[in-house]
Amino acid sequence: MTRTHQGAGLTPALRTQVFQAIWTRVRDTHWDRRYGGVDWNAVRARYAPRVKAARDDRAFYALMQQMVGELRQSHFNVIPPDVFLAGEASRRSGDGE
């Protein structure tokens, strides 16, 4: 995977890849083939230009959360890597307690 440099965030190309991976994962694995009445192909078309316009990773991941939120499934979340890693570190530091 391509990053601009350590700590600089995702490149625009990598954001597009992540967006496509999330969209495809939902398309291929969602339990309801009608996506609760949501036109999942239309969601992709609406969000693709917004992904390109995202000013930074924070805006990008908020956009991805908004996209999966259209499915109205409380247990669907997009967790940014830094948040996930912080949670993992916190869990590991509490293992010995």
Backbone as a chain_set.jsonl record, in Angstrom:
{"seq": "MTRTHQGAGLTPALRTQVFQAIWTRVRDTHWDRRYGGVDWNAVRARYAPRVKAARDDRAFYALMQQMVGELRQSHFNVIPPDVFLAGEASRRSGDGE", "coords": {"N": [[0.842, -1.182, 0.0], [0.386, 2.267, -0.619], [1.743, 5.077, 0.905], [2.121, 8.536, 1.615], [4.276, 9.465, 3.294], [5.62, 8.333, 6.42], [3.168, 8.853, 8.832], [1.906, 10.844, 7.404], [-0.586, 10.34, 6.427], [-3.24, 9.021, 4.349], [-2.767, 8.602, 0.85], [-4.428, 10.197, -1.959], [-5.016, 8.188, -3.847], [-4.922, 5.865, -2.285], [-7.003, 6.388, -0.508], [-9.136, 6.167, -2.28], [-8.931, 3.439, -2.865], [-9.47, 2.321, -0.338], [-12.077, 3.251, 0.095], [-13.369, 1.906, -2.044], [-12.921, -0.719, -1.215], [-14.381, -0.85, 1.213], [-16.991, -0.288, 0.272], [-17.348, -2.437, -1.504], [-17.089, -4.611, 0.231], [-19.394, -4.356, 1.804], [-21.309, -4.633, -0.234], [-20.823, -7.291, -1.027], [-21.171, -8.849, 1.272], [-23.327, -8.104, 2.849], [-26.164, -9.005, 4.703], [-28.765, -8.576, 3.787], [-29.865, -8.607, 0.641], [-31.138, -6.522, -0.555], [-30.344, -4.364, 0.803], [-31.788, -3.063, 2.819], [-33.52, -1.437, 1.423], [-31.914, 0.548, 0.437], [-30.288, 1.951, -2.303], [-27.502, 0.643, -3.148], [-25.633, 0.855, -5.199], [-26.137, 3.44, -6.11], [-25.339, 4.821, -3.87], [-22.579, 4.441, -3.957], [-21.982, 5.885, -6.303], [-22.662, 8.471, -5.46], [-20.885, 8.95, -3.345], [-18.272, 8.603, -4.352], [-17.174, 10.996, -5.712], [-17.022, 12.639, -3.496], [-15.17, 11.391, -1.893], [-12.834, 11.897, -3.309], [-12.672, 14.609, -2.854], [-12.221, 14.869, -0.16], [-10.617, 16.49, 2.488], [-8.737, 15.603, 4.323], [-7.549, 12.75, 6.249], [-9.22, 12.442, 8.461], [-11.64, 13.663, 7.657], [-12.162, 12.0, 5.51], [-12.556, 9.428, 6.755], [-14.764, 10.047, 8.32], [-16.595, 10.479, 6.327], [-16.729, 7.899, 5.248], [-17.907, 6.582, 7.404], [-20.343, 7.885, 7.392], [-21.297, 6.962, 4.945], [-21.653, 4.117, 5.356], [-23.492, 4.4, 7.32], [-25.808, 5.02, 6.012], [-27.105, 2.677, 5.653], [-28.441, 2.243, 7.936], [-27.803, 0.545, 10.107], [-27.059, -0.243, 13.258], [-24.781, -1.54, 14.156], [-22.806, -1.29, 12.259], [-19.763, 0.071, 11.527], [-17.08, 2.257, 10.649], [-13.884, 2.203, 11.522], [-11.291, 4.342, 12.028], [-7.799, 3.702, 11.368], [-5.938, 4.761, 13.311], [-7.521, 5.154, 15.574], [-8.402, 2.556, 16.029], [-5.912, 1.269, 16.555], [-5.116, 2.647, 18.858], [-7.084, 1.804, 20.648], [-6.503, -0.925, 20.702], [-3.943, -0.868, 21.854], [-4.582, 0.152, 24.339], [-6.199, -1.904, 25.344], [-4.294, -3.959, 25.446], [-2.504, -2.961, 27.351], [-3.987, -3.18, 29.595], [-4.154, -5.881, 30.016], [-2.674, -7.245, 32.003], [-3.931, -6.715, 34.363]], "CA": [[0.0, 0.0, 0.0], [1.158, 3.48, -0.791], [1.533, 6.201, 1.81], [3.001, 9.626, 1.212], [5.395, 9.149, 4.178], [5.13, 7.936, 7.742], [2.415, 9.849, 9.567], [1.314, 11.856, 6.535], [-1.94, 9.98, 6.073], [-3.492, 8.284, 3.114], [-2.721, 9.305, -0.428], [-5.743, 10.155, -2.613], [-5.22, 6.87, -4.473], [-5.216, 4.891, -1.24], [-8.371, 6.664, -0.049], [-10.04, 5.577, -3.269], [-8.88, 1.988, -2.675], [-10.161, 2.001, 0.911], [-13.498, 3.475, -0.205], [-13.844, 0.793, -2.879], [-12.906, -1.944, -0.398], [-15.516, -0.798, 2.138], [-18.221, -0.392, -0.513], [-17.423, -3.796, -2.027], [-17.322, -5.531, 1.353], [-20.828, -4.288, 2.12], [-22.034, -5.234, -1.365], [-20.633, -8.737, -1.117], [-21.41, -9.598, 2.506], [-24.496, -7.653, 3.61], [-27.149, -10.089, 4.823], [-29.972, -8.228, 3.035], [-29.452, -8.303, -0.732], [-31.778, -5.257, -0.964], [-29.702, -3.331, 1.626], [-32.796, -2.314, 3.56], [-34.136, -0.454, 0.537], [-30.916, 1.526, 0.002], [-29.667, 1.642, -3.594], [-26.093, 0.648, -2.809], [-24.892, 1.364, -6.359], [-26.29, 4.898, -6.098], [-24.493, 5.314, -2.765], [-21.209, 4.486, -4.499], [-21.889, 6.999, -7.251], [-22.728, 9.738, -4.709], [-19.736, 9.134, -2.456], [-16.982, 8.594, -5.058], [-16.574, 12.336, -5.854], [-16.778, 13.195, -2.167], [-13.91, 10.793, -1.45], [-11.754, 12.649, -3.966], [-12.642, 15.969, -2.313], [-11.94, 14.851, 1.29], [-9.432, 17.329, 2.738], [-7.753, 14.883, 5.135], [-8.007, 11.41, 6.648], [-10.348, 12.56, 9.392], [-12.827, 13.917, 6.833], [-12.392, 10.792, 4.723], [-13.153, 8.376, 7.577], [-16.115, 10.497, 8.69], [-17.394, 10.236, 5.132], [-16.957, 6.452, 5.158], [-18.894, 6.255, 8.437], [-21.627, 8.391, 6.897], [-21.729, 6.072, 3.873], [-22.229, 2.882, 5.895], [-24.64, 4.819, 8.117], [-27.001, 5.045, 5.166], [-27.765, 1.376, 5.783], [-29.198, 2.292, 9.189], [-27.459, -0.632, 10.898], [-26.333, 0.307, 14.404], [-23.528, -2.251, 14.397], [-21.875, -1.053, 11.16], [-18.902, 1.21, 11.798], [-15.766, 2.332, 10.035], [-12.99, 2.67, 12.574], [-9.995, 4.765, 11.467], [-6.69, 2.895, 11.906], [-5.334, 5.311, 14.521], [-8.454, 4.892, 16.671], [-8.334, 1.116, 16.271], [-4.636, 0.943, 17.185], [-5.141, 3.188, 20.22], [-7.918, 0.888, 21.421], [-5.749, -2.17, 20.883], [-2.871, -0.595, 22.822], [-5.236, 0.303, 25.638], [-6.606, -3.242, 25.777], [-3.087, -4.718, 25.78], [-1.905, -2.456, 28.587], [-4.854, -3.621, 30.694], [-4.173, -7.35, 30.085], [-2.081, -7.779, 33.208], [-4.662, -6.295, 35.554]], "C": [[0.881, 1.236, 0.0], [0.756, 4.537, 0.228], [2.493, 7.294, 1.369], [4.309, 9.558, 1.986], [4.825, 8.896, 5.559], [4.413, 9.092, 8.43], [1.707, 10.873, 8.705], [-0.122, 11.534, 6.148], [-2.015, 9.256, 4.747], [-3.305, 9.179, 1.899], [-4.127, 9.301, -1.021], [-6.027, 8.791, -3.261], [-5.572, 5.818, -3.43], [-6.592, 5.133, -0.64], [-9.382, 6.04, -0.996], [-10.074, 4.061, -3.11], [-9.64, 1.575, -1.416], [-11.67, 2.157, 0.724], [-14.065, 2.295, -0.994], [-13.904, -0.498, -2.076], [-14.092, -1.972, 0.57], [-16.817, -1.006, 1.38], [-18.414, -1.839, -0.994], [-17.708, -4.802, -0.917], [-18.796, -5.544, 1.735], [-21.627, -4.962, 1.009], [-21.985, -6.748, -1.33], [-21.063, -9.506, 0.13], [-22.652, -9.17, 3.278], [-25.573, -8.736, 3.569], [-28.412, -9.84, 4.006], [-29.569, -7.794, 1.629], [-30.123, -7.032, -1.271], [-31.288, -4.091, -0.104], [-30.713, -2.448, 2.346], [-33.462, -1.233, 2.727], [-33.184, 0.623, 0.039], [-30.33, 1.059, -1.333], [-28.153, 1.765, -3.411], [-25.223, 1.125, -3.971], [-24.982, 2.884, -6.428], [-25.455, 5.517, -4.986], [-23.058, 5.443, -3.265], [-21.035, 5.683, -5.421], [-21.896, 8.353, -6.533], [-21.461, 10.001, -3.91], [-18.399, 9.198, -3.182], [-16.402, 9.999, -5.241], [-16.266, 12.985, -4.5], [-15.489, 12.634, -1.572], [-12.745, 11.577, -2.035], [-11.598, 14.042, -3.371], [-12.303, 16.015, -0.816], [-10.608, 15.553, 1.556], [-8.345, 16.631, 3.541], [-8.35, 13.538, 5.539], [-9.213, 11.473, 7.574], [-11.656, 12.771, 8.63], [-13.183, 12.674, 6.016], [-13.084, 9.712, 5.56], [-14.539, 8.766, 8.078], [-17.073, 10.246, 7.526], [-17.703, 8.746, 4.977], [-17.975, 6.004, 6.209], [-20.28, 6.712, 7.994], [-22.18, 7.46, 5.819], [-22.35, 4.794, 4.437], [-23.432, 3.192, 6.783], [-25.922, 4.884, 7.322], [-27.775, 3.731, 5.239], [-28.61, 1.286, 7.046], [-29.041, 0.998, 10.003], [-26.57, -0.166, 12.045], [-24.967, -0.344, 14.627], [-22.53, -2.119, 13.254], [-21.075, 0.204, 11.463], [-17.631, 1.104, 10.98], [-14.868, 2.955, 11.086], [-11.664, 3.067, 11.928], [-8.847, 3.988, 12.115], [-6.101, 3.449, 13.2], [-6.222, 5.072, 15.743], [-8.423, 3.411, 17.041], [-7.055, 0.753, 17.016], [-4.56, 1.467, 18.615], [-5.965, 2.286, 21.138], [-7.209, -0.42, 21.704], [-4.658, -1.979, 21.922], [-3.452, -0.486, 24.228], [-5.652, -1.055, 26.191], [-5.389, -4.06, 26.215], [-2.482, -4.258, 27.103], [-2.728, -2.877, 29.804], [-4.867, -5.129, 30.867], [-3.65, -7.903, 31.392], [-2.848, -7.44, 34.473], [-5.635, -7.348, 36.022]], "O": [[1.98, 1.238, 0.553], [-0.424, 4.849, 0.387], [3.555, 7.01, 0.815], [5.373, 9.592, 1.368], [3.667, 9.216, 5.827], [4.976, 10.175, 8.592], [0.967, 11.704, 9.234], [-0.809, 12.389, 5.59], [-1.006, 8.93, 4.12], [-3.645, 10.362, 1.922], [-4.949, 8.475, -0.624], [-7.157, 8.307, -3.219], [-6.43, 4.969, -3.671], [-7.284, 4.176, -0.294], [-10.372, 5.453, -0.558], [-11.143, 3.459, -3.209], [-10.373, 0.586, -1.431], [-12.445, 1.299, 1.145], [-15.115, 1.754, -0.647], [-14.835, -1.286, -2.238], [-14.737, -3.009, 0.728], [-17.656, -1.807, 1.793], [-19.51, -2.39, -0.901], [-18.482, -5.739, -1.109], [-19.378, -6.604, 1.964], [-22.518, -5.767, 1.28], [-22.991, -7.414, -1.575], [-21.3, -10.711, 0.047], [-23.003, -9.809, 4.27], [-25.851, -9.307, 2.515], [-29.065, -10.791, 3.575], [-28.991, -6.721, 1.455], [-29.727, -6.52, -2.319], [-31.757, -2.963, -0.259], [-30.52, -1.239, 2.468], [-33.92, -0.225, 3.265], [-33.594, 1.518, -0.7], [-29.926, -0.096, -1.468], [-27.595, 2.858, -3.507], [-24.181, 1.74, -3.746], [-24.001, 3.545, -6.77], [-24.924, 6.616, -5.144], [-22.401, 6.453, -3.016], [-20.046, 6.409, -5.324], [-21.205, 9.28, -6.958], [-21.012, 11.143, -3.809], [-17.462, 9.804, -2.661], [-15.222, 10.191, -4.948], [-15.343, 13.792, -4.392], [-14.795, 13.328, -0.829], [-11.781, 11.884, -1.333], [-10.499, 14.598, -3.384], [-12.118, 17.1, -0.265], [-9.598, 15.245, 0.923], [-7.175, 17.004, 3.464], [-9.497, 13.227, 5.218], [-10.121, 10.647, 7.478], [-12.662, 12.127, 8.928], [-14.356, 12.342, 5.852], [-14.085, 9.142, 5.127], [-15.4, 7.901, 8.244], [-18.22, 9.848, 7.727], [-18.821, 8.379, 4.615], [-18.812, 5.143, 5.935], [-21.269, 6.008, 8.198], [-23.382, 7.196, 5.777], [-23.456, 4.422, 4.043], [-24.296, 2.336, 6.977], [-27.011, 4.812, 7.891], [-28.963, 3.686, 4.921], [-29.403, 0.357, 7.203], [-30.014, 0.441, 10.512], [-25.439, 0.262, 11.814], [-24.089, 0.267, 15.236], [-21.493, -2.782, 13.277], [-21.646, 1.281, 11.638], [-17.165, 0.011, 10.66], [-15.07, 4.101, 11.489], [-10.984, 2.224, 11.343], [-8.924, 3.653, 13.297], [-5.793, 2.675, 14.106], [-5.713, 4.813, 16.834], [-8.417, 3.056, 18.22], [-7.1, 0.012, 17.998], [-4.0, 0.804, 19.488], [-5.577, 2.038, 22.28], [-7.298, -0.962, 22.806], [-4.466, -2.838, 22.783], [-2.866, -0.983, 25.19], [-5.474, -1.323, 27.379], [-5.436, -4.765, 27.224], [-2.001, -5.078, 27.886], [-2.21, -2.921, 30.92], [-5.528, -5.628, 31.778], [-4.134, -8.935, 31.856], [-2.441, -7.848, 35.561], [-6.33, -7.148, 37.018]]}, "num_chains": 1, "name": "protein.A"}
